[in-house]
């Protein structure tokens, strides 16, 4: 595999995103200014504005980084498993683990993306990126389900409805994890530990396994 050579622009943009990500998590999107980001980087505002014309553009790339990290973790984790059942179990557990590691960012998203009539979530570029992320998750689960049916691990009854099942599974997972992240103080996030997740997964698998 050829070595990826980063340009000066790639390096500085990566620095901006990493710095902004930490500041957004600590102080929130609205309270963090372009000047704050530049100072935390040890650079002048002119350098920051050369690569990013607005804070919204930085935020979009922060979310893209988060989404890429989630998909990378899911793809690598499931790729290390052989059986479809194990792939699906690993997908569910990894998804929850990644969300738990990003609770502070998700809480910030709830407070600020969904406030003020969704002023930020309605940015076309960000919305498009989030839809792409959802599609990548859907396709990964769909591939696992198709493999499971082909290997006779999963019941053939889902063969004609794999798209529907993959969609429901992903929407359900996102709904649960985002609600848990948004309500982290409820203590429910701790319920989803590995052993308890496995119990929940076994219940799901009872309906999927090929008899």
C-alpha positions as CSV (number, residue, x, y, z in Angstrom):
1,X,0.0,0.0,0.0
2,X,1.6,3.3,-1.1
3,X,2.5,5.8,1.7
4,X,0.2,8.7,2.1
5,X,2.1,12.0,1.8
6,X,0.4,14.9,3.7
7,X,0.7,18.4,2.2
8,X,1.3,21.5,4.3
9,X,-2.5,22.2,3.9
10,X,-3.4,18.8,5.1
11,X,-1.2,19.1,8.2
12,X,-2.5,22.6,9.2
13,X,-6.1,21.6,8.5
14,X,-5.7,18.5,10.7
15,X,-4.2,20.7,13.4
16,X,-7.2,23.1,13.1
17,X,-9.7,20.2,13.3
18,X,-8.0,18.5,16.3
19,X,-7.8,21.8,18.2
20,X,-11.4,22.9,17.4
21,X,-12.7,19.4,18.4
22,X,-11.3,19.8,21.9
23,X,-12.5,23.3,22.3
24,X,-16.0,22.5,21.0
25,X,-16.2,19.6,23.5
26,X,-14.9,21.8,26.4
27,X,-16.7,25.1,25.8
28,X,-19.4,24.4,23.1
29,X,-19.7,25.5,19.5
30,X,-21.2,28.9,20.2
31,X,-18.8,30.0,22.9
32,X,-15.7,29.0,20.9
33,X,-14.4,31.7,18.6
34,X,-12.0,31.6,15.6
35,X,-9.6,33.5,17.8
36,X,-9.8,30.9,20.5
37,X,-8.9,28.2,18.0
38,X,-6.0,30.2,16.5
39,X,-4.6,30.9,20.0
40,X,-4.9,27.3,21.1
41,X,-2.9,26.4,18.0
42,X,-0.3,29.0,18.6
43,X,-1.0,30.6,15.2
44,X,-2.4,33.9,14.0
45,X,-6.0,34.3,12.9
46,X,-4.9,35.1,9.4
47,X,-3.5,31.6,9.1
48,X,-6.8,30.1,10.3
49,X,-8.8,32.2,7.9
50,X,-6.6,31.2,5.0
51,X,-7.8,27.6,5.4
52,X,-11.2,28.1,6.8
53,X,-13.5,31.1,6.1
54,X,-15.8,30.4,8.9
55,X,-16.3,28.5,12.1
56,X,-19.2,26.6,10.5
57,X,-16.7,25.2,7.9
58,X,-14.4,24.0,10.8
59,X,-17.4,22.4,12.6
60,X,-18.4,20.5,9.4
61,X,-14.9,19.0,9.2
62,X,-14.9,18.1,12.9
63,X,-18.1,16.2,12.4
64,X,-16.7,14.5,9.3
65,X,-13.6,13.5,11.3
66,X,-15.9,12.0,14.0
67,X,-18.0,10.1,11.4
68,X,-14.9,8.8,9.7
69,X,-13.5,7.6,13.0
70,X,-16.8,5.8,13.7
71,X,-16.8,4.1,10.3
72,X,-13.2,3.1,10.5
73,X,-13.7,1.5,13.9
74,X,-16.8,-0.4,12.7
75,X,-15.2,-1.6,9.5
76,X,-12.0,-2.7,11.1
77,X,-13.7,-4.5,14.0
78,X,-16.2,-6.4,11.9
79,X,-13.5,-7.2,9.3
80,X,-11.5,-9.1,11.9
81,X,-14.4,-11.5,12.4
82,X,-15.2,-14.5,10.3
83,X,-18.8,-15.5,11.0
84,X,-21.7,-13.1,10.2
85,X,-23.2,-13.5,13.7
86,X,-19.9,-12.5,15.2
87,X,-19.5,-9.6,12.8
88,X,-23.0,-8.3,13.7
89,X,-22.3,-8.7,17.5
90,X,-19.0,-6.9,17.1
91,X,-20.7,-4.1,15.1
92,X,-23.3,-3.5,17.9
93,X,-20.7,-3.6,20.7
94,X,-18.2,-1.4,18.8
95,X,-20.9,1.1,18.0
96,X,-21.8,1.6,21.6
97,X,-18.2,1.7,22.7
98,X,-17.4,4.5,20.1
99,X,-20.5,6.5,21.2
100,X,-19.4,6.2,24.9
101,X,-16.0,7.6,23.9
102,X,-17.7,10.6,22.2
103,X,-20.4,11.5,24.7
104,X,-19.2,15.0,25.3
105,X,-19.3,15.8,21.6
106,X,-22.8,14.3,21.2
107,X,-24.1,16.3,24.1
108,X,-22.7,19.4,22.5
109,X,-24.5,18.5,19.3
110,X,-27.8,18.1,21.1
111,X,-27.5,21.5,22.8
112,X,-26.3,23.5,19.8
113,X,-27.1,21.6,16.6
114,X,-30.7,21.1,17.5
115,X,-31.3,24.4,19.2
116,X,-32.4,27.6,17.4
117,X,-34.6,25.6,15.0
118,X,-31.7,23.5,13.9
119,X,-29.7,26.3,12.4
120,X,-26.5,24.3,12.1
121,X,-27.9,20.9,11.2
122,X,-29.7,22.4,8.2
123,X,-26.4,23.5,6.6
124,X,-26.6,21.6,3.3
125,X,-22.9,20.4,3.3
126,X,-23.2,19.0,6.9
127,X,-26.5,17.4,6.2
128,X,-25.2,15.8,3.1
129,X,-22.2,14.4,5.0
130,X,-24.3,13.0,7.8
131,X,-26.6,11.3,5.2
132,X,-23.5,9.8,3.6
133,X,-22.4,8.5,7.0
134,X,-25.8,6.9,7.6
135,X,-25.6,5.3,4.1
136,X,-22.2,3.8,4.9
137,X,-23.5,2.3,8.2
138,X,-26.5,0.9,6.3
139,X,-24.3,-0.7,3.7
140,X,-22.0,-2.3,6.2
141,X,-24.9,-3.9,8.1
142,X,-26.5,-5.0,4.8
143,X,-23.3,-6.7,3.7
144,X,-23.2,-8.6,7.0
145,X,-26.8,-9.7,6.7
146,X,-26.4,-10.9,3.1
147,X,-23.3,-12.9,4.0
148,X,-25.2,-14.4,6.9
149,X,-28.1,-15.6,4.7
150,X,-25.6,-16.9,2.0
151,X,-23.7,-18.9,4.7
152,X,-27.1,-20.1,6.2
153,X,-26.3,-18.5,9.5
154,X,-29.3,-16.2,9.3
155,X,-32.8,-17.3,8.4
156,X,-33.7,-17.0,4.7
157,X,-36.9,-15.3,5.7
158,X,-35.1,-12.0,5.8
159,X,-33.6,-12.4,2.3
160,X,-36.3,-10.4,0.5
161,X,-36.3,-7.7,3.3
162,X,-32.7,-7.2,4.0
163,X,-32.8,-3.5,3.2
164,X,-35.6,-3.0,5.6
165,X,-34.0,-5.0,8.4
166,X,-30.6,-3.2,7.9
167,X,-32.4,0.2,8.0
168,X,-34.4,-0.7,11.2
169,X,-31.3,-2.0,12.9
170,X,-29.2,1.1,12.2
171,X,-32.0,3.5,13.0
172,X,-32.7,1.6,16.3
173,X,-29.0,1.7,17.2
174,X,-28.6,5.4,16.5
175,X,-31.7,6.2,18.3
176,X,-30.7,4.3,21.5
177,X,-27.1,5.5,21.5
178,X,-27.8,9.2,20.8
179,X,-30.5,9.3,23.4
180,X,-28.2,7.7,25.9
181,X,-25.4,10.1,25.0
182,X,-27.8,13.1,25.3
183,X,-29.0,11.9,28.7
184,X,-25.7,10.6,30.0
185,X,-26.5,11.8,33.6
186,X,-29.4,9.3,33.8
187,X,-26.9,6.6,34.4
188,X,-28.4,4.4,31.6
189,X,-25.2,4.6,29.6
190,X,-23.5,2.3,32.1
191,X,-26.2,-0.3,31.5
192,X,-24.8,-1.0,28.1
193,X,-21.6,-2.8,29.2
194,X,-20.3,-5.7,27.1
195,X,-22.0,-8.5,29.0
196,X,-25.4,-6.8,29.0
197,X,-24.9,-5.9,25.3
198,X,-24.4,-9.5,24.6
199,X,-27.7,-10.4,26.3
200,X,-29.5,-7.8,24.1
201,X,-27.7,-9.1,21.1
202,X,-28.7,-12.7,21.8
203,X,-32.3,-11.7,21.9
204,X,-31.9,-10.1,18.5
205,X,-30.1,-13.2,17.1
206,X,-32.9,-15.5,18.2
207,X,-35.0,-13.9,15.5
208,X,-32.2,-14.0,12.9
209,X,-30.6,-17.4,13.3
210,X,-31.2,-20.0,10.7
211,X,-33.1,-22.9,12.4
